Amino acid sequence: MNPADVCVFSFGLDVSAPVLRELDALLAPDERDASSRVRVARAVTRTLLANDLAIEPAELVISRRCARCGHPSHGRPRVVDADISFSLSHSAAFAVVAVARGDVRVGVDVEAVEPRARLDALAARVLNEREHADWSAISDEDDRLRAFLRTWTAREAYLKALGIGIVTRLRDVPTLVDGWRTDEISVGDSWIAALAVDRTEFEMVHLAVTPLATSSGGTAD
């Protein structure tokens, strides 16, 4: 991987039982207490990181210790003793992972394009006044939903890159931050995804991959 690149991988999470068993074998014991889709997301992420580091996926040590409070499980995930950063997000049966080399903070978020209950009330909490006025002027319901999700995923990606989660109102999260860049990731009509990086000069390379084929499969955007 070129140090100036951020590689984004997208993949489906519904796999056959034999494939799931193979993927489960790559996980650490504390990563297996989750739904099948979450386990697939974690195993594929391990495989992608291990491929870049030229090690076996099971050898990868991932820490989720919080940098703020020291809690062992709710911090921003990082690879121990490796010069690589990553961020994982999943929604329904789909996942996106961003990987970057060096001292880079990356965050991704993906959301399924599905009707949201009480979208108007949710938008009022997430969008600032200017954004809400522009959003309210959109007449088409599908366009309104997609516009909302673009703002939502951009802010979530930024917060995930910071490693702090939603500890403040989303409407108070800035849409433009000096020294940062947030890009929409093209992942088809069924999902909206965003990437946030703590630099403005980088190339995003997107690969659509399949579980158990992450070392060679993929189609670049």
C-alpha positions in Angstrom: 0.0 0.0 0.0 1.3 3.5 -0.9 1.5 5.6 2.2 -0.5 8.3 0.4 -3.4 5.9 -0.2 -6.4 5.1 1.8 -7.8 1.7 0.7 -11.5 1.1 1.2 -13.0 -2.4 0.9 -16.7 -3.2 0.7 -18.2 -6.6 1.0 -21.4 -8.5 1.8 -21.9 -10.2 5.2 -24.2 -13.1 4.4 -22.1 -16.3 3.8 -22.6 -20.0 3.9 -22.1 -22.0 7.0 -18.8 -23.6 5.8 -17.4 -20.1 4.9 -18.5 -18.8 8.3 -16.7 -21.6 10.1 -13.5 -20.8 8.2 -13.8 -17.1 9.0 -14.5 -17.9 12.7 -11.2 -19.7 12.9 -9.4 -16.4 12.2 -10.9 -14.6 15.1 -9.6 -14.1 18.6 -11.8 -15.8 21.3 -13.3 -12.5 22.5 -14.4 -11.6 18.9 -16.6 -14.7 18.5 -19.3 -13.6 20.9 -21.3 -11.7 18.2 -23.8 -12.3 15.4 -22.7 -14.1 12.3 -22.6 -10.8 10.3 -20.4 -9.1 12.8 -18.1 -12.1 12.9 -17.8 -12.0 9.1 -17.0 -8.3 9.2 -14.3 -8.8 11.8 -12.7 -11.8 10.1 -12.6 -10.1 6.7 -11.0 -7.0 8.4 -8.4 -9.2 10.0 -7.6 -10.8 6.6 -7.3 -7.4 4.9 -5.0 -6.1 7.6 -2.9 -9.3 7.7 -2.5 -9.3 3.9 -1.0 -5.8 4.1 1.3 -6.6 7.0 2.3 -10.0 5.5 1.3 -12.0 8.5 -1.4 -14.6 9.3 -4.8 -13.2 10.2 -4.9 -15.1 13.5 -1.5 -13.5 14.5 -3.0 -10.0 14.4 -3.5 -8.4 17.8 -6.3 -5.8 17.8 -6.8 -3.6 20.9 -10.1 -1.9 21.6 -9.0 -0.1 24.8 -10.4 3.4 25.1 -7.7 6.0 25.0 -9.8 8.3 27.2 -10.9 6.1 30.1 -8.9 2.9 29.7 -11.9 0.6 29.2 -10.8 -2.5 27.3 -13.6 -2.9 24.9 -15.1 0.4 23.7 -12.2 2.4 22.3 -11.2 3.0 18.7 -9.8 -0.4 17.4 -6.1 -0.4 16.5 -3.5 -3.0 15.5 -1.0 -3.4 18.3 2.7 -2.8 17.3 1.9 -2.1 13.6 2.1 1.0 11.5 -1.4 0.8 10.1 -4.8 2.3 10.9 -8.3 1.0 10.1 -12.0 1.6 10.6 -14.9 -0.8 10.1 -18.6 0.0 9.7 -21.5 -2.3 8.8 -25.2 -1.9 8.2 -27.6 -4.8 7.5 -25.8 -7.3 5.3 -23.0 -4.9 4.1 -19.7 -3.7 5.5 -17.0 -1.1 4.6 -13.4 -1.1 5.9 -10.8 1.7 5.5 -7.1 0.9 5.8 -4.2 3.3 5.8 -0.5 3.1 6.5 1.3 5.4 8.9 0.1 7.8 11.5 -3.3 8.5 9.9 -6.7 8.7 11.5 -9.4 7.2 9.3 -13.1 6.7 9.9 -15.8 5.1 7.8 -19.6 4.8 8.2 -22.2 3.1 6.1 -25.9 3.1 6.4 -28.6 1.1 4.5 -30.9 3.2 2.4 -34.1 2.2 4.3 -37.0 4.3 5.5 -36.4 5.8 8.9 -39.2 6.2 11.4 -39.8 9.8 12.3 -37.1 11.0 9.9 -38.2 14.6 10.3 -37.6 14.5 14.0 -34.3 12.7 13.5 -33.2 15.3 10.9 -34.0 18.1 13.3 -31.6 16.6 15.8 -28.8 15.8 13.4 -28.8 18.8 10.9 -27.8 22.3 11.8 -30.1 25.2 10.9 -28.7 25.8 7.4 -28.6 22.1 6.6 -32.1 21.5 7.9 -33.5 24.4 5.8 -31.8 23.0 2.6 -33.0 19.5 3.5 -36.6 20.5 4.1 -36.7 22.1 0.6 -36.2 18.6 -1.0 -39.6 17.4 -2.1 -38.8 13.8 -3.2 -38.8 11.4 -0.2 -36.0 9.2 -1.5 -33.8 12.2 -2.2 -34.5 13.5 1.3 -33.5 10.2 2.9 -30.3 10.0 0.9 -29.4 13.6 1.6 -29.9 13.0 5.3 -27.8 9.8 5.2 -25.0 11.6 3.4 -24.7 14.1 6.3 -25.2 11.4 8.9 -22.5 9.1 7.6 -20.0 12.0 7.0 -20.3 13.1 10.6 -20.2 9.5 12.0 -17.1 8.8 9.9 -15.4 11.9 11.4 -16.3 11.0 14.9 -15.1 7.4 14.4 -11.7 8.7 13.1 -11.4 10.8 16.2 -12.2 7.7 18.2 -14.8 9.3 20.5 -18.1 8.1 19.1 -21.2 10.1 19.6 -20.5 12.1 22.7 -21.9 15.3 21.4 -25.0 16.3 19.4 -24.4 15.4 15.7 -25.7 18.8 14.7 -22.8 20.4 16.5 -20.2 18.3 14.7 -18.6 20.5 12.0 -19.0 19.5 8.4 -15.7 21.0 7.3 -12.6 20.7 9.6 -9.2 22.2 8.8 -6.7 19.6 7.8 -9.4 16.9 7.3 -11.2 15.6 4.2 -14.5 13.7 4.1 -15.5 11.8 0.9 -18.6 9.9 -0.1 -17.8 6.3 -1.0 -19.7 5.0 -4.0 -21.1 1.6 -2.9 -24.2 1.3 -5.0 -27.8 2.4 -4.6 -28.7 0.4 -1.5 -26.2 2.1 0.9 -24.6 5.4 1.6 -21.1 5.5 2.9 -18.5 8.1 3.9 -14.7 8.2 4.6 -13.1 10.8 6.9 -9.3 11.2 7.0 -7.1 13.6 9.0 -5.4 15.0 5.9 -6.5 16.6 2.7 -4.0 15.0 0.2 -4.6 11.3 -0.3 -6.0 9.0 -2.9 -8.9 6.7 -2.0 -8.8 3.3 -3.7 -12.0 1.4 -3.4 -12.2 -2.4 -3.9 -15.3 -4.5 -3.7 -14.3 -7.9 -2.3 -15.8 -11.2 -1.1 -15.1 -13.0 2.1 -12.3 -15.6 1.8 -11.1 -13.9 -1.4 -9.7 -10.8 0.1 -6.1 -11.5 -0.9 -6.9 -11.5 -4.6 -10.5 -10.6 -5.3 -11.9 -7.2 -5.9 -12.8 -4.5 -8.4 -11.3 -1.1 -8.1 -13.5 2.1 -8.5 
